[in-house]
Amino acid sequence: MNRWTRHVAVAWIAVALLPAGGQAAGTWALRLEGPGYGALLDVAVCESVILTVGATNHLHMPPYEGDVLIVSVSPEGDVLWETTWGSEGYEQAWGVSLRPDGGALVFGETDSLGAGDRDFFLIRLDASGEVEWVETYGTSQREWPFGMLELSDGDVLLYGRTNGSAGGPENLYAVRVADSGELVWTFTEETTASEIILDAIETGDGGIVLCASHEEDPMLVALDASGERLWTVPYELPGWQFGSVIAPVADGGFLLAGFSMLESGRRQADVWLARTSADGALLWETTFGRSGEDDYAQSLLAVADGTFLIGGLGQDLPLYKVDADGTVLWERRLAEGAVFAANGLAATEDGGAVIAALKQIVNGRSYDALLLRVDSAGRLQP
């Protein structure tokens, strides 16, 4: 599969995203600009390396052209290697998982390979970024990816949606895949409503809880380890709620985050945060965000002290810290002058985080890719 890989020149630029004043020790911000860089969509961290993935072109309109972008970075922000993967069609990466041998699994979408239209792909990389194998998963219809979950036994769950029948609605779609790339099982069900899997977590007993959307409402779906549905809980709330990310809470319940928009008046989106019990019962919900601006929860990370980081999509790159009761402990705006999205969050050993992000340019018709490392207080500078 070497014909699918090409290494490109490193083009990282250190940028001062915040006003001058010096950065906190160990923090940095890097931006990739130009036609070869579109977005960073996920990030994984270990002691010696940060691996971030995304796309050279992240446009949401035809023509769909672009390659997978993969960059390996040291904890200090130095680029170790950079590569792209793709063909004449459209490829981009939505998830990355570091493996025990120093390699990685990269997940995304392709319309160059597969069963037809657009399909899931999974790439196995060695420690230097060379492709060891590529597998695809999907139907003759279109599959759209949203993420990858690393499971406790070394398998991964790839999830998103499928148009399982021509002209039909969007259906939940997930595949469990072994570390070798072998398909273990597929979960999907045809419905008359549009349903999408947006995030997923593994429970202590090896089960899986899917964070999904059902039309304009959030929904949780629990599966056992073999992919059989255990229960489904939809949340039919006033207005439009979009639960895009999920994290476990210490008591066995779940924290959901996304956005909420009222049915009437100015259709402003605010961050939506909700907590459920272990069986999916809604315990409470709340919203927050800047007045007069749209804010969305794009990523969610459970922190070792029992709190949570929420990476936002909104003006000036929002980052929030909340507790398990929904109290906003602090809010940071890490950049200025544009709409940014914090698509991926990964914890660092010092209590900080690395953020895979994008900057919107020209009303969403182009993007720049960013990678940031913040301290435990969410700061790029003191």
C-alpha positions as CSV (number, residue, x, y, z in Angstrom):
1,M,0.0,0.0,0.0
2,N,3.0,2.4,-0.3
3,R,1.5,4.0,-3.3
4,W,-1.1,5.6,-0.9
5,T,1.5,7.3,1.2
6,R,3.6,10.4,0.6
7,H,5.6,12.4,3.0
8,V,5.3,16.2,2.8
9,A,7.6,19.0,4.1
10,V,7.0,20.1,7.6
11,A,5.3,23.5,7.6
12,W,4.5,24.2,11.3
13,I,4.5,27.8,12.5
14,A,4.6,28.7,16.1
15,V,2.0,31.4,16.8
16,A,1.0,33.6,19.6
17,L,-2.7,33.0,19.6
18,L,-3.2,35.2,22.7
19,P,-2.0,38.7,23.4
20,A,1.7,39.1,24.0
21,G,2.9,38.3,27.6
22,G,4.7,34.9,27.4
23,Q,3.4,31.4,27.6
24,A,3.2,29.2,30.6
25,A,6.0,26.6,30.9
26,G,5.4,23.6,28.7
27,T,2.5,25.2,26.8
28,W,2.5,26.0,23.1
29,A,0.3,26.7,20.1
30,L,1.1,25.5,16.6
31,R,-0.8,26.3,13.4
32,L,-0.6,24.7,9.9
33,E,-1.6,27.1,7.2
34,G,-2.0,26.8,3.4
35,P,-3.6,24.6,0.9
36,G,-2.1,21.4,2.3
37,Y,-3.7,21.8,5.8
38,G,-7.4,21.8,6.5
39,A,-8.2,20.6,10.0
40,L,-7.1,18.5,13.0
41,L,-9.9,16.3,14.2
42,D,-8.4,14.0,16.9
43,V,-5.3,13.6,19.1
44,A,-3.7,10.9,21.2
45,V,-0.9,11.3,23.8
46,C,1.6,9.1,25.5
47,E,4.8,9.9,27.4
48,S,7.0,10.5,24.4
49,V,4.7,11.4,21.5
50,I,1.6,13.3,20.5
51,L,-0.1,11.9,17.4
52,T,-2.7,14.1,15.7
53,V,-4.8,13.4,12.6
54,G,-7.2,15.2,10.4
55,A,-7.4,16.3,6.7
56,T,-5.6,18.4,4.2
57,N,-9.0,19.8,3.1
58,H,-12.1,19.9,5.3
59,L,-14.6,21.6,3.1
60,H,-18.2,20.5,3.6
61,M,-19.2,21.1,0.0
62,P,-18.3,19.7,-3.4
63,P,-15.8,19.1,-4.8
64,Y,-14.8,16.7,-2.1
65,E,-11.0,16.5,-2.4
66,G,-8.3,16.0,0.2
67,D,-6.1,13.5,2.0
68,V,-5.6,12.2,5.5
69,L,-3.2,14.3,7.5
70,I,-1.1,12.6,10.2
71,V,1.5,14.5,12.3
72,S,3.7,13.2,15.1
73,V,4.8,15.8,17.7
74,S,7.0,15.7,20.8
75,P,5.6,16.8,24.1
76,E,7.6,20.0,23.7
77,G,5.9,20.8,20.4
78,D,8.6,19.7,18.0
79,V,7.4,17.9,14.8
80,L,8.9,14.3,14.6
81,W,7.3,13.4,11.3
82,E,4.4,14.3,9.1
83,T,2.6,12.3,6.3
84,T,-0.5,12.2,4.2
85,W,-2.5,9.3,2.9
86,G,-5.0,9.3,0.1
87,S,-5.8,8.9,-3.6
88,E,-7.8,10.7,-6.3
89,G,-10.9,10.7,-4.1
90,Y,-11.7,12.2,-0.7
91,E,-10.1,10.9,2.5
92,Q,-9.9,12.4,6.0
93,A,-9.2,11.0,9.4
94,W,-11.6,11.3,12.4
95,G,-9.8,9.2,15.1
96,V,-6.5,7.9,16.3
97,S,-5.4,5.3,18.8
98,L,-1.8,4.8,19.9
99,R,-0.8,1.1,20.2
100,P,1.5,-0.6,22.7
101,D,4.2,-1.3,20.1
102,G,4.6,2.4,19.3
103,G,2.4,2.3,16.2
104,A,-1.1,3.6,15.7
105,L,-4.5,3.0,14.3
106,V,-6.0,5.8,12.2
107,F,-9.7,5.9,11.4
108,G,-11.7,7.9,8.8
109,E,-13.6,8.0,5.6
110,T,-12.7,7.2,2.0
111,D,-14.4,7.2,-1.3
112,S,-11.3,5.8,-3.1
113,L,-11.6,2.3,-1.6
114,G,-14.3,0.1,-0.2
115,A,-17.7,-1.4,-1.1
116,G,-19.1,1.7,-2.8
117,D,-19.8,5.4,-2.4
118,R,-18.0,6.4,0.9
119,D,-16.8,3.9,3.5
120,F,-14.9,3.7,6.8
121,F,-11.2,3.0,6.6
122,L,-8.7,1.8,9.3
123,I,-5.0,2.3,8.8
124,R,-2.3,0.5,10.8
125,L,0.9,2.6,11.1
126,D,4.3,1.6,12.4
127,A,6.2,3.9,14.8
128,S,7.7,5.9,12.0
129,G,4.4,6.5,10.3
130,E,4.7,3.9,7.5
131,V,1.4,2.2,6.5
132,E,1.4,-1.5,7.4
133,W,-2.1,-2.3,6.2
134,V,-5.4,-0.7,5.3
135,E,-8.9,-2.1,5.7
136,T,-12.3,-0.7,4.8
137,Y,-15.8,-1.3,6.3
138,G,-19.2,-0.4,4.9
139,T,-22.0,-1.1,2.5
140,S,-22.7,-0.2,-1.1
141,Q,-24.4,3.0,0.2
142,R,-22.7,5.9,2.0
143,E,-21.1,5.7,5.5
144,W,-20.1,8.8,7.4
145,P,-17.6,8.4,10.3
146,F,-17.7,10.4,13.6
147,G,-15.1,8.7,15.8
148,M,-13.2,5.7,17.1
149,L,-13.2,4.2,20.6
150,E,-10.3,2.1,21.9
151,L,-11.7,-0.8,23.9
152,S,-10.1,-2.5,26.9
153,D,-9.2,-5.7,25.1
154,G,-7.4,-3.9,22.3
155,D,-10.3,-3.9,19.8
156,V,-11.6,-0.6,18.5
157,L,-15.2,0.6,17.8
158,L,-15.7,2.7,14.7
159,Y,-18.9,4.6,14.5
160,G,-21.0,7.1,12.6
161,R,-24.0,6.6,10.3
162,T,-25.0,4.8,7.1
163,N,-27.5,5.4,4.4
164,G,-28.3,1.7,4.5
165,S,-30.8,1.8,1.6
166,A,-30.8,4.1,-1.4
167,G,-32.7,7.2,-0.6
168,G,-33.4,6.0,3.0
169,P,-32.8,7.9,6.3
170,E,-29.5,8.0,8.1
171,N,-29.1,4.9,10.4
172,L,-26.9,4.1,13.3
173,Y,-23.7,2.3,12.2
174,A,-20.9,0.9,14.2
175,V,-18.3,-1.9,13.7
176,R,-16.1,-3.6,16.2
177,V,-12.7,-4.3,14.8
178,A,-9.7,-6.4,16.2
179,D,-6.2,-4.9,16.4
180,S,-5.4,-7.0,13.2
181,G,-8.2,-5.2,11.3
182,E,-10.5,-8.2,11.3
183,L,-14.2,-7.3,11.6
184,V,-15.7,-8.7,14.8
185,W,-19.3,-7.5,14.5
186,T,-21.5,-4.8,12.9
187,F,-24.3,-2.9,14.6
188,T,-26.9,-1.1,12.5
189,E,-30.7,-0.9,12.4
190,E,-32.9,0.6,9.7
191,T,-35.4,3.1,11.0
192,T,-37.8,5.7,9.6
193,A,-36.1,8.5,11.5
194,S,-32.6,10.0,11.0
195,E,-30.2,8.6,13.6
196,I,-26.4,9.1,14.0
197,I,-23.8,7.8,16.4
198,L,-21.7,10.8,17.5
199,D,-19.6,9.4,20.4
200,A,-19.2,6.2,22.5
201,I,-17.7,5.0,25.7
202,E,-17.0,1.5,27.2
203,T,-18.6,0.5,30.5
204,G,-16.8,-1.4,33.3
205,D,-18.4,-4.7,32.3
206,G,-17.3,-4.4,28.7
207,G,-20.5,-3.0,27.3
208,I,-20.7,0.1,25.1
209,V,-22.9,3.1,25.4
210,L,-23.5,5.1,22.2
211,C,-24.2,8.8,22.3
212,A,-26.5,9.3,19.3
213,S,-29.0,11.7,17.8
214,H,-32.6,10.9,16.9
215,E,-33.9,13.6,14.6
216,E,-33.4,16.8,16.8
217,D,-33.1,15.0,20.1
218,P,-30.2,13.2,21.9
219,M,-30.4,9.5,22.6
220,L,-28.3,6.9,24.4
221,V,-28.1,3.3,23.2
222,A,-26.5,0.6,25.3
223,L,-24.9,-2.5,23.7
224,D,-23.4,-5.6,25.2
225,A,-19.8,-6.6,24.3
226,S,-21.2,-8.7,21.4
227,G,-23.0,-5.7,19.8
228,E,-26.5,-6.7,21.0
229,R,-28.8,-3.8,22.0
230,L,-29.6,-3.7,25.7
231,W,-31.6,-0.5,26.0
232,T,-32.4,2.8,24.3
233,V,-33.3,6.1,26.0
234,P,-34.3,9.1,23.8
235,Y,-34.6,12.6,25.4
236,E,-37.5,14.5,23.9
237,L,-36.9,18.0,25.2
238,P,-38.2,21.4,24.1
239,G,-36.3,22.9,21.2
240,W,-33.3,21.2,19.5
241,Q,-30.7,19.4,21.6
242,F,-27.7,17.8,20.0
243,G,-25.7,15.5,22.3
244,S,-22.4,15.1,20.5
245,V,-20.0,13.8,23.2
246,I,-20.2,11.5,26.3
247,A,-18.0,10.8,29.3
248,P,-18.5,8.5,32.4
249,V,-19.2,9.9,35.8
250,A,-17.8,8.2,39.0
251,D,-21.2,7.0,40.2
252,G,-21.7,5.0,37.0
253,G,-23.8,7.6,35.2
254,F,-22.9,9.6,32.1
255,L,-22.3,13.3,31.3
256,L,-23.5,14.4,27.8
257,A,-22.5,17.6,26.1
258,G,-23.4,19.2,22.8
259,F,-25.7,22.2,22.0
260,S,-29.2,23.4,22.6
261,M,-31.3,25.8,20.5
262,L,-34.7,27.2,21.4
263,E,-37.7,26.6,19.1
264,S,-38.5,30.3,18.8
265,G,-36.9,33.7,19.0
266,R,-33.2,34.2,18.0
267,R,-32.0,30.7,17.1
268,Q,-28.8,30.9,19.2
269,A,-26.9,27.8,20.1
270,D,-25.6,27.4,23.6
271,V,-23.5,24.6,25.1
272,W,-25.8,21.9,26.4
273,L,-24.7,19.8,29.3
274,A,-26.7,16.9,30.9
275,R,-26.2,14.1,33.4
276,T,-27.9,10.7,33.4
277,S,-28.0,7.7,35.6
278,A,-26.3,4.4,34.6
279,D,-29.5,3.3,33.0
280,G,-29.9,6.5,31.0
281,A,-32.5,8.4,33.1
282,L,-32.0,12.1,32.7
283,L,-31.1,13.7,36.1
284,W,-30.6,17.3,35.0
285,E,-29.6,19.5,32.1
286,T,-28.2,23.0,31.8
287,T,-26.9,25.4,29.1
288,F,-24.2,28.1,29.0
289,G,-22.3,30.2,26.5
290,R,-21.6,33.8,25.4
291,S,-24.6,36.0,25.0
292,G,-25.3,36.8,21.4
293,E,-22.9,34.1,20.0
294,D,-23.2,30.5,19.1
295,D,-21.3,28.0,21.3
296,Y,-21.2,24.2,20.9
297,A,-19.6,21.4,22.9
298,Q,-17.3,19.6,20.4
299,S,-15.1,17.4,22.7
300,L,-15.3,16.2,26.3
301,L,-12.5,14.8,28.5
302,A,-12.8,13.3,32.0
303,V,-10.0,14.7,34.2
304,A,-8.3,12.7,37.0
305,D,-9.8,14.9,39.7
306,G,-13.3,14.1,38.7
307,T,-13.9,17.3,36.7
308,F,-14.3,17.6,32.9
309,L,-12.9,19.6,30.1
310,I,-15.2,20.7,27.3
311,G,-13.6,21.8,24.0
312,G,-16.0,24.2,22.2
313,L,-16.8,25.3,18.8
314,G,-17.3,29.1,18.8
315,Q,-15.7,32.5,18.6
316,D,-12.2,32.7,20.0
317,L,-11.8,28.9,20.6
318,P,-13.7,28.2,23.9
319,L,-12.5,25.7,26.5
320,Y,-14.5,25.1,29.7
321,K,-13.9,23.2,32.9
322,V,-17.0,21.8,34.6
323,D,-17.7,19.6,37.6
324,A,-20.0,16.6,37.7
325,D,-22.9,18.7,38.9
326,G,-22.7,21.0,35.9
327,T,-21.0,24.0,37.5
328,V,-18.7,25.9,35.1
329,L,-15.5,26.2,37.1
330,W,-13.7,28.3,34.4
331,E,-13.9,29.4,30.8
332,R,-11.0,30.2,28.5
333,R,-10.9,31.7,25.1
334,L,-7.6,30.5,23.6
335,A,-7.5,32.4,20.3
336,E,-8.9,35.6,18.8
337,G,-10.7,36.9,15.8
338,A,-12.4,33.9,14.3
339,V,-14.5,30.8,14.9
340,F,-12.5,27.8,16.1
341,A,-13.4,24.3,16.9
342,A,-11.6,22.2,19.6
343,N,-12.3,18.8,18.0
344,G,-10.1,16.5,20.1
345,L,-8.8,16.5,23.7
346,A,-6.2,14.3,25.3
347,A,-4.8,14.5,28.8
348,T,-1.1,15.1,29.6
349,E,0.8,13.7,32.6
350,D,1.1,17.2,34.2
351,G,-2.7,17.6,34.3
352,G,-2.9,19.7,31.2
353,A,-4.3,18.8,27.8
354,V,-3.5,18.8,24.1
355,I,-6.2,20.2,21.8
356,A,-6.6,19.2,18.1
357,A,-8.5,22.1,16.5
358,L,-9.3,24.1,13.4
359,K,-9.8,27.7,12.5
360,Q,-12.6,28.8,10.2
361,I,-11.6,31.1,7.4
362,V,-13.8,32.9,4.8
363,N,-17.2,31.8,6.2
364,G,-16.4,28.2,6.5
365,R,-15.1,27.8,3.0
366,S,-11.6,27.0,4.2
367,Y,-9.8,26.1,7.4
368,D,-6.4,26.1,9.1
369,A,-5.3,23.3,11.4
370,L,-4.1,24.0,15.0
371,L,-2.6,22.0,17.8
372,L,-2.3,23.5,21.3
373,R,-0.9,22.3,24.6
374,V,-2.5,24.0,27.7
375,D,-1.7,23.7,31.4
376,S,-4.0,22.3,34.1
377,A,-5.8,25.7,34.3
378,G,-6.4,25.7,30.6
379,R,-3.9,28.5,29.9
380,L,-1.5,29.1,27.1
381,Q,0.1,31.8,29.2
382,P,0.2,32.8,33.0
